[in-house]
Amino acid sequence: MLNKAMADTDDFQPPLWREPGGKPVSCLEKIKVLNQNLAEIRQLCADALEDAILMGCDPEQVRNILRALVAELEQPLIEKKSNEKKS
């Protein structure tokens, strides 16, 4: 969920990326890629929200749709590994 700090690009601080067990990700290249991905996603969402508002849509509805979109994402690598073990 985007909070007020995330809405202002200047105040944005990327998260401390963690492995599934809770241990921080230590590879700097992985952290760099994750942060770049997050920045691109944030910009795309901001652009989509702005477009929707300019076209007269309810901003809260757009935010709810974006949240639902993320909530529906699958974890393809985990599911693929699980299916391989069953074979």
ROMARZA-496620 format. One line per field, with one value per residue: z, x, y of N, C-alpha, C, O, CB in turn; chain; residue number from 0. Coordinates in steps of 0.05 Angstrom, whole numbers, m for minus. Atoms other than C-alpha are relative to their C-alpha. Glycine has a CB too. Example, Ala and Ser with C-alpha at 12.3 -4.5 7.8 and 13.67 -1.06 7.14 Angstrom:
2
n.pz: (0, m1) .
n.px: (18, m16) .
n.py: (m24, m24) .
ca.pz: (156, 143) .
ca.px: (246, 273) .
ca.py: (m90, m21) .
c.pz: (0, 14) .
c.px: (18, m15) .
c.py: (24, 22) .
o.pz: (13, 18) .
o.px: (39, m5) .
o.py: (24, 44) .
cb.pz: (25, m29) .
cb.px: (m20, 9) .
cb.py: (1, 9) .
unit: (A, A) .
pos: (0, 1) .
# end
This chain:
87
n.pz: (0, 1, m21, 8, 5, 26, 20, 6, 9, m14, m27, 2, m8, 7, m23, m5, 13, m17, 10, m13, m28, m15, 1, 21, 25, m3, 26, 9, 27, m4, m12, 21, 19, m14, m4, 26, 6, m16, 11, 25, m6, m12, 21, 17, m16, m3, 26, 4, m18, 11, 24, m8, m12, 22, 16, m16, m17, m29, m7, m19, 16, 14, m20, m8, 23, 0, m23, 7, 21, m14, m17, 17, 13, m8, m5, 19, m6, m22, 11, 19, m15, m13, 21, 8, m21, 2, 24) .
n.px: (17, m16, 6, m7, m28, m5, 12, m20, m24, m24, m1, 2, m22, 6, 1, m21, 10, m5, 5, 24, m5, m3, m27, m2, m14, m26, m12, 5, 12, 28, 13, 2, 21, 25, 6, 7, 26, 20, 2, 15, 27, 12, 5, 22, 25, 6, 9, 27, 18, 3, 17, 27, 12, 4, 23, 24, 5, m3, m27, 1, 6, m25, m18, 10, m6, m29, m5, 10, m17, m24, 9, 6, m24, m9, m29, m6, m23, 7, 19, m15, m16, 19, 9, m22, m4, 22, m4) .
n.py: (m23, m24, m19, m28, m2, 11, m18, m20, 14, m9, 12, 29, 17, 28, 17, 19, 24, 23, 27, 11, 6, m24, m9, m21, 6, m13, m5, m27, 0, 7, m23, m20, 8, m2, m29, m11, 11, m14, m28, 1, 6, m24, m20, 9, m3, m29, m9, 11, m15, m27, 3, 6, m24, m19, 10, m2, 24, m2, 9, 23, 24, 7, 12, 26, 18, 6, 18, 27, 11, 11, 22, 23, 10, 26, 3, 21, 17, 19, 20, 17, 18, 18, 19, 17, 20, 19, 16) .
ca.pz: (0, m19, 39, 40, 42, m21, m56, m53, m95, m58, 9, m18, 16, m14, 34, 67, 21, 58, 40, 56, 123, 143, 131, 93, 20, 19, m55, m78, m150, m128, m85, m143, m190, m138, m124, m199, m209, m152, m180, m248, m218, m175, m236, m278, m223, m213, m288, m291, m231, m261, m328, m294, m253, m316, m350, m292, m254, m179, m152, m95, m145, m185, m122, m103, m173, m169, m100, m126, m186, m140, m93, m151, m175, m173, m151, m214, m190, m126, m163, m217, m166, m129, m194, m211, m144, m157, m224) .
ca.px: (0, 28, 33, 45, 120, 117, 74, 131, 188, 240, 221, 219, 265, 268, 253, 303, 294, 289, 293, 233, 265, 273, 347, 365, 385, 460, 477, 484, 467, 402, 384, 399, 353, 298, 302, 301, 241, 204, 220, 193, 130, 118, 125, 79, 26, 32, 24, m37, m68, m56, m86, m147, m158, m150, m203, m251, m243, m248, m176, m195, m225, m160, m119, m164, m156, m80, m81, m124, m79, m18, m57, m75, m3, 22, 90, 111, 179, 151, 93, 140, 186, 127, 101, 170, 174, 107, 131) .
ca.py: (0, 67, 114, 190, 181, 138, 190, 240, 214, 256, 223, 152, 102, 32, m24, m70, m130, m196, m270, m314, m333, m260, m253, m188, m196, m182, m183, m111, m127, m161, m101, m54, m93, m97, m22, m6, m52, m18, 52, 32, 2, 64, 109, 67, 66, 141, 152, 106, 141, 209, 187, 159, 223, 266, 222, 233, 167, 160, 158, 111, 62, 63, 51, m7, m37, m31, m64, m121, m130, m139, m184, m230, m239, m310, m333, m370, m394, m424, m457, m483, m514, m544, m576, m603, m639, m672, m700) .
c.pz: (0, 22, m8, m7, m28, m22, m9, m7, 15, 27, m1, 8, m7, 25, 5, m11, 17, m16, 14, 30, 17, m1, m22, m25, 1, m26, m11, m27, 1, 11, m20, m19, 13, 3, m27, m9, 15, m10, m25, 5, 12, m21, m18, 14, 3, m27, m5, 18, m11, m25, 7, 12, m22, m17, 17, 18, 29, 8, 19, m14, m14, 19, 8, m22, m1, 23, m7, m21, 13, 17, m16, m13, 12, 4, m19, 6, 22, m10, m19, 15, 14, m20, m8, 21, m1, m23, 5) .
c.px: (18, m8, 9, 29, 6, m11, 19, 26, 25, 2, 1, 26, m7, 1, 26, m10, 8, m6, m25, 3, 4, 27, 2, 15, 27, 13, m8, m13, m30, m16, m4, m23, m27, m9, m8, m28, m22, m4, m17, m30, m14, m7, m23, m27, m8, m10, m29, m21, m6, m18, m29, m14, m6, m24, m26, m6, 4, 28, 0, m6, 25, 20, m9, 5, 29, 7, m9, 18, 25, m8, m5, 25, 7, 30, 9, 23, m7, m19, 13, 16, m17, m10, 22, 4, m21, 4, 18) .
c.py: (25, 19, 28, 2, m11, 18, 22, m13, 8, m13, m31, m14, m28, m17, m16, m27, m24, m26, m11, m6, 25, 13, 22, m11, 15, 6, 28, 2, m8, 24, 22, m6, 3, 29, 13, m10, 15, 29, 0, m6, 24, 21, m8, 2, 29, 11, m10, 14, 28, 0, m4, 25, 21, m8, m1, m24, 7, m10, m23, m26, m10, m13, m28, m21, m8, m19, m28, m13, m12, m24, m26, m12, m27, 0, m22, m18, m20, m21, m19, m21, m21, m21, m19, m22, m21, m20, m24) .
o.pz: (16, 26, m30, m25, m42, m45, m31, 10, 20, 37, 20, m1, 2, 45, m13, 0, 26, m34, 34, 45, 42, 7, m44, m23, 6, m27, m15, m32, m13, 2, m21, m26, 1, m1, m28, m19, 4, m11, m29, m8, 5, m20, m25, 2, 0, m27, m15, 8, m11, m28, m4, 6, m22, m30, 8, 29, 37, 3, 17, m7, m15, 13, 11, m17, m5, 20, m1, m20, 6, 17, m5, m26, 36, m4, m10, 1, 20, m4, m19, 7, 16, m13, m14, 14, 6, m23, m12) .
o.px: (36, m32, 19, 36, 24, m2, 17, 39, 42, 25, 4, 47, m27, 14, 43, m29, 31, m23, m33, m16, 7, 31, m9, 34, 27, 32, m31, m29, m46, m38, m25, m38, m46, m32, m26, m43, m43, m26, m33, m47, m37, m28, m40, m47, m31, m29, m45, m43, m29, m35, m47, m37, m27, m37, m46, m28, 18, 34, 18, 5, 31, 32, 8, 12, 36, 23, 5, 22, 33, 7, m2, 23, 5, 43, 11, 22, 1, m16, 7, 16, m10, m12, 16, 11, m16, m7, 23) .
o.py: (27, 24, 31, 17, 0, 17, 31, m25, m9, m17, m43, m6, m39, m10, m17, m38, m26, m27, 0, m5, 23, 36, 18, m26, 39, 22, 33, 19, 4, 30, 35, 12, 13, 36, 29, 6, 23, 39, 18, 6, 31, 33, 9, 11, 36, 26, 5, 20, 37, 17, 9, 31, 33, 9, m11, m25, 26, m34, m41, m47, m34, m33, m46, m44, m31, m37, m48, m37, m34, m44, m48, m33, m32, 19, m45, m42, m43, m45, m42, m44, m45, m45, m42, m45, m44, m42, m40) .
cb.pz: (24, m28, 27, 23, 21, m2, 10, 24, m30, 4, 15, m28, 31, m21, m2, 31, m29, 25, 4, m14, 2, 28, m6, 11, m26, 16, m21, 0, m18, 18, 24, m15, m9, 28, 12, m21, 6, 29, m4, m18, 20, 21, m17, m8, 28, 8, m22, 7, 29, m7, m18, 21, 20, m18, m11, m16, m9, 15, 12, 22, m20, m15, 25, 6, m26, 3, 26, m11, m20, 18, 16, m21, 4, m21, 30, m27, 8, 23, m14, m19, 21, 12, m24, m4, 28, m4, m23) .
cb.px: (m19, m3, 13, m7, 17, m11, m26, 3, 4, m1, m24, m8, 6, 20, m23, 8, 12, m18, 25, m8, 24, m8, 20, 15, m17, 18, m8, 26, 15, m3, 17, 27, 4, 1, 23, 21, m2, 9, 28, 11, m2, 20, 26, 5, 3, 26, 19, 0, 11, 27, 10, m1, 20, 24, 6, m23, 19, m22, 15, m20, m22, 12, 1, m30, m9, 16, m14, m29, 9, 12, m25, m20, 23, m8, 7, 5, 24, m13, m23, 18, 17, m24, m11, 26, m1, m27, 12) .
cb.py: (0, 14, m8, 19, m16, m28, 12, 20, 5, 30, 9, m8, 3, m11, m19, m2, m2, 1, m18, m25, m17, m5, m23, 24, 8, m18, m22, 16, m20, m24, 11, 2, m29, m13, 15, m9, m30, 1, 12, m22, m24, 12, 4, m30, m13, 15, m10, m30, 1, 13, m23, m23, 13, 1, m27, 5, m23, m16, 23, 5, 5, 25, 18, 1, 13, 26, 10, 3, 22, 22, 7, 7, 20, m21, m6, 13, 17, 16, 15, 17, 15, 15, 16, 16, 13, 15, 16) .
unit: (A, A, A, A, A, A, A, A, A, A, A, A, A, A, A, A, A, A, A, A, A, A, A, A, A, A, A, A, A, A, A, A, A, A, A, A, A, A, A, A, A, A, A, A, A, A, A, A, A, A, A, A, A, A, A, A, A, A, A, A, A, A, A, A, A, A, A, A, A, A, A, A, A, A, A, A, A, A, A, A, A, A, A, A, A, A, A) .
pos: (0, 1, 2, 3, 4, 5, 6, 7, 8, 9, 10, 11, 12, 13, 14, 15, 16, 17, 18, 19, 20, 21, 22, 23, 24, 25, 26, 27, 28, 29, 30, 31, 32, 33, 34, 35, 36, 37, 38, 39, 40, 41, 42, 43, 44, 45, 46, 47, 48, 49, 50, 51, 52, 53, 54, 55, 56, 57, 58, 59, 60, 61, 62, 63, 64, 65, 66, 67, 68, 69, 70, 71, 72, 73, 74, 75, 76, 77, 78, 79, 80, 81, 82, 83, 84, 85, 86) .
# end
